Amino acid sequence: MKATFFFLSLLSLTLISSCKKKESTPTPVDELYISFKLDGVDKKFSTTSFTTNSNSGGVSGNLAYISSGFFDLEKDIFIDFDIQKDSIVGADYQAAVGQNIPVCDNCPISMGLRYVISGNDYNSSQSNNPFPANYFKINSVTFYRLNTTFGLNVKEYFITGEFNTKINYGTSIKNVTEGKFRLIFQEMIP
């Protein structure tokens, strides 16, 4: 009887200790952000929704691009990924992992930042961003989901990275340092 009681007590303790309160974890989309220092001042933008803009099919002289970022009444900020191909696929993001990518008008691959400040559209331009001091880098690419957009199946990827760049609006130039991002970029289907 003592052995049975001891066994049941031990079993009960084991079951109770193995039943832990399940903590809710945020969905992956809750973790989208762009952060950096703008002329030394910390900036961080995050949200659970995102906006993408894309062009494919060689419309711009065999150049495909995609922008990912945030747009609402308080922020308008995007990171662009450009490639000299008819379209962008997941393998293009994977191939860029670990490379320092320039801000460049006529390079095979380029990245940049666009940020609206007080109604003025600041963006990275090649003339203000000598490489390799100023660059963008993709650190990781993770497949997220297959999504149907406007009747097309579109693959979406979480992309993390870092950057140092300058953005300008006319002659006004701002330094952007210690940049990091985690955004959703799409595979483009022509």
N, C-alpha and C positions, 0 to 999 in steps of 0.2 A: 504494500500500500504506500509506504514511504517512497519507494522508487517511482511509482506511478505519479504520485503527487509532485515529486521533484521534477520528473520528466515534463509533466503538464505545466509546471511553473516556468521551467526553462524554455519550453516552447512558446508560452505566452509572452515572456520577456523578449524572445527573439522576434516574434511577430510584431510586437509593439515597437521595438527599436528599429525594425526595418521599415516601418510605415512612417515615412517622413512627410511633412507638409510639402506639397508640390508647389514650388514657387513659379509664378508666371514669368515667362521670359518674353522680352519684346519681340515683335515680329521683325524680320530683317529690314523692312522698309522704315521702321522707326529709327534706324541708325544712319540715315542719309545725312551727309553734312559737307560743307566746305568751310575750312578754317584757315586763318593766316594772320600775319601782322601787316597792317596797312600804315606805312610810315611810322612803325613802332607800336601802333595801337592794336590790341587783340580784336579780331573780328571772328565770329562764328555764326554760321547760318545752317540751320537744320530744320527738317520738316518731315512729315510722313507722306507728303505727296511730291511729285517731281514733274518736270516738264521736259520733253525732248523735242528737238527740231532736227530734221535731217534733209539731205539732198543726195540723190544717187542717180546712177544711170549715165554718168559722164556729162551731165547738163552743163557743168562749169569747166569744160575742157578736160575731161577724164579726171575730175576731182570729186570725191565723195566726202561729205562731212556729216558729223552728228554733234549736237550740243546737248548737254545734260546739266540740269541745275534747278533753280527755284525761281518761281515768279508768283508774286502776290502783291498786295498793296504796300507791303513793307520792304520787300527785297526783290531784286531782279539781278540774278547772278548765274552765270553759266560757264562751263568748261567745254571747249571745242576740241574735237579730235578730227583731223583732216588727213586724208590719204589719197595718193594719186592712183586711184583705181575706179572702176565703175560702181562698186559698192563695197560696203564694210561688212565683214563677217567676223564671227567670234574668234577665228584663228588669227585675224589681224590684231586684235587686242592681246591675245596670248603671245604673239610674236614680239610685241612691244614691251612685254614685261622685263623690267630691269634696265631698259635703255634710257639714257638721258635724251629727251626729245626736244628739239629746238622750237622756238617760235619762228616760223619761216614761211614766206609766201610761195616758194617754188620747190620745196623739199618733198621727197617721197612720203614723208610722214611729218606732221606738225601738230602742236597743241597750243592752246591759248586760253586766256581768261577774259570774260566780259562782265563788267560790274557797273550798274547804273548808280551813280552817287549824286544826290540832289538833282535828279532829272538829266544829268549828263552821262552819256554812254562812254565809259572808260573801257579800253580794251588793250590787250597785248598787241604790240606791233613789232615787226622784225627790226626796225631801225633803232628801237630802244632796248632791245634784248640781246646783247652779245652772248653768244654761246661759247663756252659751256657754263659760265657763271649763272646765267639765267636759263632755266630748263623746266620741263615737266617730266615726270617719271611715273609709269604705271607699275605698282608694286604687286598687285594681285588681281586675278580675274576669276570670278566664280559664277557658274551658270545659275540663274535664279529661276526662270520659268519660261514656258512658251505661252505667249499672250496673243489674243486675237485683237487686232487694231484695224478698224475700217475694213473688216473682212479678210485681212491678211494675217497669217501666222507670223509672229515676230518673236525671236528669241531675245531675252533680256539677261544682262549680266551685271553683277555687282563688280565695280571696278574701284580699287583703292589706289591712291597715289600721293605724290608730293610735288611741290613746285616752288620756284623762286622766279619772279618775273617783275617787270615794270608794266604799269598800265597808264595809258594816256588818253586825254581828251584835248585835242588841239595841242597847245604847248604846255598844258598842265600835266606833269608826270608824277606818278606816285609809286613808291617802292612797295612791293608785295613780297614778304619773306616768310619762311617757315610754314609754307602752305601745305595743307593736307586735305584729301577729299575721299569720300566714299559715296559713289553715285551709281545710278543704274544707266547703263548705255545699252542700246539695242543693236542687234544684227540687222542690217538693212537689206531688204528684199526688193530688187528692182522691179 
